[in-house]
């Protein structure tokens, strides 16, 4: 689920909110330095404020650091 304005960039959304639900497959790795890598890909059911629904590709990429165990 997403709403509001993007943190980075000046994208303009046509809807106040939209979301997607579906299965994804991917990998999640923590390295000795604490670096985290998370990649996933799948398909899902998407919807928006106007009541439109459609099939969409779901792609996720997250990078981060593990602060403590």
N, C-alpha and C positions, 0 to 999 in steps of 0.2 A: 504494500500500500504506500502510496506517495502523495503528498500534497505540498502546497507552498511553493516558494521560489527556490531554484537551485543555489547551492552554496558557492559554486564556482561557475563562472560564465554568466551570460545574459540570455539564457533560453527563455522563450515565452511559451507557456503551456496553454492549450485551448480549453482545458478542463481544470476545475478546482482540485479534483482528486482523481486518481486512477490506481488500479492495482492488478496484480497477476497472481495466479495460483497454479502450481503444477510440479511434477517431479523433475529433478535435475540430477545429473551425474557429474562427479568431478573428483578433485583431489584437494587435500588439506595437509600442509606440511609445516612443522615447527623445526627450525634449525637450531644448532647449538648456540648460535649468537643471539637467539631469542626472536629472530625474524620469522614472520608467519606469512605463508603464501596460501591462498584459497582461490581455486579456479573451478567454475562449474558451468554446465551447459544442459539445456533441456527444452521442453516445450510446455506451454501452459495455456490456460484460459485467462484472458484479460478482459477487463471491464472499466468503464469510466462513468463519470457523473451523468452523462446524457442517456445512460441506459444501453449504450452500445456494448456488444461483447464480441470477441474474436479470438482466434488462435494466434499465439505469438511465440517467438523464439525468446528463451530466457538465457541470458549470459551474465555471469557474475565474476568479478575479479576483485579480490581484497588483498591488501598488503598491510602488514602491521608488525608490532613488536610485543612480545610477551613481557609484561612488567614484573610479574612474580609468579611463583608456583603455588 
